[in-house]
Amino acid sequence: MHTNLEALGWDSWFEARAGLLGDRAAGVARPARVAAVDRDQLLLLDETGAFRGRLSGRFLHAAGAAAERPCVGDWVAVEKTAGEPFGVVHGVFERKTGLRRKTAGDSVEHQMIAANVDFVIIVQSCHFDFNLRRLERYLVMVWEGGATPSVLLTKTDLVAPEVLAGQLEEIRSAGIAASVSTLSNVTREGVEELRRQLLPGKTYCFVGSSGVGKSTLINGLLGRDRLETKAVSGTGEGRHTTVRRELLVLENGAMVIDNPGMRELGLLGAESGIEASYPDIGELASQCRFRDCTHANEPGCSIRAALESGALDAGHYENFLKLKSESEYLQMSYAEKRKKEKDFGRFIKSVQKRLRED
C-alpha cells in the first residue's frame, strides 16, 4: 500500500506538536501510524507502505504506565534506515482523541483501546446482546475520549420487526442523542448505507461484545475475508474470534479498527464523558431550586419531580448514579496509587543518595 500521510489521518494538529517529542524524535525521525501492536513489535504505516517497528531503549526507559506506550491509531516518530527490516520508534505524538477503559481485573490503571479515532461505532446484536445500560456505558467511554459515537444494531434478520422497533424506542426514550442505524450481515440490508457513511481519511473504531458481527461486517466492507470469523452457534449467537486490534484501510480511503469483544468496561476518571452522555439529567439538575441540591428530599428538586411524573426513567437515572460513583471511586484509587508510587520513588532516590555520600 502506498499513500500519503494525510490519507492516513495526519493533519496540521499533529504537525504543530511534532516539536514536542524532543530533538531526536523531531529531528531524524518521521511520522508513521500504528496499525497493530504485537507485544514488543509494531506494524506501522506511512507514505511508503507497511513495515515493522520496535521501541527504542530510551523510550522504553522513559515511558511510565502501559497507557503511555503506542497503541493502535497512534502516530509515532520512527527512524528507519534503508535496508533495515525494523524502524526504531523514539516517541508518541500527543493523542487528539483516545478510547480507553480501566484495565480488566483488580488493577487500577488505564488501558488504551485505540487512539486518534474520529468516530466510534458501538455494535450491539438485536438478538441476544441488546442492553441499554451497557450501551450507556459505552457512550460514556466514547464521549470521554473525544470521539463521536454512533450506535449500530446488527442481526436484524434474527428478530421480529416489532422487537427491533421496541429496541429503537428504548434508545430514543433514554435520551441518547447518538445516531442509530440497523444492519444484517445475512440479508446485507443496511450494509451499503453504512459504507456510504465511512469517509476517506477518517478513522472508525468498532466496539462491542464478542460475536455481534464486527469482524464479519468489516470483512464485507473490505470486500475480502481479511479478519478471521467463526460460524454462529445453533442459537444464532456469535462466537468470539478477534484476538487483536488492527487498523485497516478500506478501498475508499476510510480507516476501520476492529476490536476484540470486551467483557469488562470499567470507567476510570470519566466525569466529562458522563456529563456528555446524560445531558437530560444535567439540564434537570440546573432547574433545581437549590444549587447544591442532592436530589434526595429537598423541596423544588426537578429531578425528583421528573422521576415521580415518569418524565425521567428511573433505570436511566440509576445507571447515571452508578457510573458516576464508579468513576469517582476508581479515580480516587488511581490517584492514591500514583501518590504511593511517587512517594516510594522519592524514598529510593534518597537511599541511593545516602549510599553515594557514604
N, C-alpha and C positions, 0 to 999 in steps of 0.2 A: 504494500500500500504506500503510495506516495501522495502527499497532500501538503498543506501549509499549516502553520501554527494556528492561524485564525480559524481555519476549518475545524480545528480540534478544541476550540474554545478560548484560545489565547486572545487577550484584548488589552486595551490601554490600562485597565485596572491592575493587571499583573505587571505590565511594563513599568508602571510608576513605582512598583515595590521591588523591582529587580535589584536595586542597590542596597536593600536592607539585609541581604544574605551574607554580607562580608566580602572582603577583597577576593578571596579565592573563588567563591561561587559566582560573584558578579563579574569576575574578570574572564578567565579562560573557559568557564562552563557556559552551557547554553540550555534553554528551556526544553523540557520534554514532559509528556504527560504519562502518568502511571495508569496502565491498562489492567494490570493484575499484580498481585503480591503472592509469591510462593516462598514462604519462610524468609530466608535472607536474600532472596533474589527478586528482582522486579522485572516485569515486562513493560517496556517504555515505548512511547510513540512520539515521533517528531516528523519534520518535513521529509526525512529520508526513508521513513518506514518504521518497522518494529525492530527492537533489539533488546538485549538483556542488560540489566544494570545491577550494581551492588552498592551498598552504603560504604562511604569512606570510614576509616577507623576514627578519624577526628570527629565526624558527625555522630557516629555511634557513641563515642565517649561523651559528647555534649548533649545528646538527646536524653531527656528525662523520662517521663511516662511514655507508655506504648502509644498513646494517642498522638504524641508529637512526631512519631515516625511516619513515613509515607504510607498512604492508603490509596485505594482505587479512586481515580479522579483528581488526585493531587497533581500540581505542577512542581517539578523538581529541577534543580540546577545540576546538570550532568556534564562531565568531561569525558570525551571519548576520542581515543587515538585511532587513526586509520589502521585497519588490520587487526585491532584488538577485539576479542569476542564480547567483552563487557565494557559498559560505561561505568564511571565512578560518580556516584551521587554525593554532592557536597552540601546540599541544603534543600529545604522545602519552602516553596513560596507561601506567603500568607494565604489562608483559605478565604475565598469570597463567601461560600456557604459550606455548611458541614452537617452531615447526618450522623448522629451519634446516640448511643444509649449507655446505660450503666452496664458494665461488664457482668456477664451471667454469673450466678453464684453469690457468694458472700462478699467478694471483693468490692470495695467502694472506689471504683475507677471508671473513667470514660473509655468506651470502645468506639473507635471511628468505624462507620459503616461505608461511607463514601464522602468525597469532598468535591466542592465546586460543581454541585448539581443545580441545574436551573429548575427542574420540575421533578416531583416525586409522585409516582402513580401507586396508590395504595390499592392492592388487589385483594379482594375477598370473593370466595365462591358463594353463589346463591344457594348451593345445595347443602353443605354441611358447615361451612366456615363463617357464615354471616354472623357478625357480633358487633352490635352498635357501640358497646363500651370499649372494645378493643380498637375499633375504628377511631374513636375519640382519642385514645392513647397515641395511636399512630399520628394523628393530626397534630397533637401537641409536639411530638418529636420533630415533625417536618417544619412547623412554624418556628420552633425554637432555633432550628438551624439556618433559617433564612431562605429556604426554597419555597416554591409554590406547590401546594398539594392538589391532587385530584383523586377521585375515587373510581375504581373500575370493578364492577361486579361481573364475574365470569361464570361459565357453566349454566347459562340461562336456559339451555336445552334440557336441563335436568329438573326444572321446577315449572309448576303451572304459572300462567300469566298473572293470576291473582296473587300468587306468592311473591313474585317479583315486584308487582305493584305495591304490595304491602311493605316490602323492604325499602323501596324508594320513598314511600311515605314516612317511614320511621326516620330515615335520614333527614328528610325535609323538616319533620316535626322537631328534631333535635337541634335545629338552628344551624346545621352545618352548611357553610357558605361555599365550600369547595365544589367544583363541577363534578358531576356524576355521569358515568356512561356505563353501558352494558355490552356484553360480548359473549360469543360462544365459539370456542376453537373447533367445535364439531361442525356446526352449520355455517361457520365463518361470518355470521351476522354480527356486524359491529367492528370487524377487523379492519376493513378498508377505511372506515370513518376514523378509527384510532390512528392508522397510518398517516392519514392526511393531517392530523394534528401535530405530528412529530416534525419539528422544524430543523433544517440544516444548521449545524454549528451549535445547537443546543444539546444539553445533556439531560437525559431522563433516567431516573432510578426507579426500578420496580421493586416494591417491598410487599411482604405479606407472608402468610403461613405457608408451610410446606404443602405441596400438592394442589395449589389453587390454579395452576396452569401458567405460571410466569415464564418458565423455560420454553414450553410449547408455543406460547404466544410470541416470544422473541424469535424462535426458530421460524415462525410464519412471517414475521416482519423481515427477517434476513433472507427468506426465500430458500433456506437450506437448513439441514439438521446440524447446526453448529454446537448447540448445547444438548447434552445427554438428557433424555427423558425416560420415564417408565410408564407402562400402561396403567390405567386406573384400576382400582380394585373392583370387585364384583358389585360393590355398592355405588360405584361412581365416584368414590373419593380418591383424590390423587395421592401419589406416593412421593416421598422426599427424594430428590435427585441431586440438585445443585450443591456442590461442596465448596465452591469458592466464588468470590465476587470478581466480575470481569467486565471491562468496558469494551463494547463492540460498536463499530461504525456501520450504520445502515447505508444502503445504496444511495439514498437521497442526501446523505451527509449528517443526519441526526445521529446522536450517540446514545446508546442504551446500556444500562448496568443491570445485570441480573444479580439476585441475592439469594443465598440460602434462606430457608424459612427460619423465622426467629420464634423460639418458644418463650423466651423472656424478653420483656420490653420495659426495663426499669428506667425511670426518668430521674436524672440527676441534675439539679440546678436548672429547671425548665420553667421558671416563673413567667418569662415573657411569652413562651410558647403556649402556656396555659391561658394567659390573658387573651392571646390572639385566637385561640380555639374556642373560647367561651365569651364572645363579645356580648351576648344577650344577658349573661349574668353580670358582667361589668356595667352594662347600661342600667340594669335594675338597681344595682348597688349604689350607683350615683344618684338615684332618686330617693334614697332613704332619708328620713328626717334628720338623723344624726350622722355626721361624717364618720364617726368611729363605731358605727352600728356593727354588732356582731351577728346580726340576723338570727337572734335567739328569741328574746322576749321584749325587745324594745318596741315602743309604740311608733307607728309610722314607718315600719320596715317594709319596703317594696318587695323584697324577695319573699318574705313570709306571706305577704298578701298574694303574690303570684302563685306560690305553691298551694295555698288554700283554695284559690279560684280555679286551679288547673292550668293557668296560663304558662306556668313553668313546670316541666316534667320533673317529678321527684327523682327518678333514676338518673336523669341528666345532671341534676344538681348534686346528688350524692357522689357521682363519679368525679365531678369537679372538685369536691371537697377531698375525695380520696387521693386524686392526683396531686393536688396542692400540698396535702400533708406528706405524701410520699416524697415529693421533690424537695420540700424543705428539710425533712429528716435526713435524707441521703446527702444533701448539700452540707448540712451541719457535720455529718460524719466524715465527709470528704475533707472539709476544712480542718477538722480536728486531726485527721490522719496526716495531712500535709504539715500541720504545725509540729506534730511529733517527729516527722521525718526531718524537718529543718532543725529542730532542737537537737536531735541525735547527730545530725551533720555538724553542727557547731561544736558539740561535745567532742567528736572525733578530731576535728581540726585543732581544738585546744589541747588535747592529749598529744597529738603529733608535734605541736609547737613546743610543749614542755619537754618532750623527748629530744628534740633537736637542741634545745637550750642546755639540757643535761649532758 
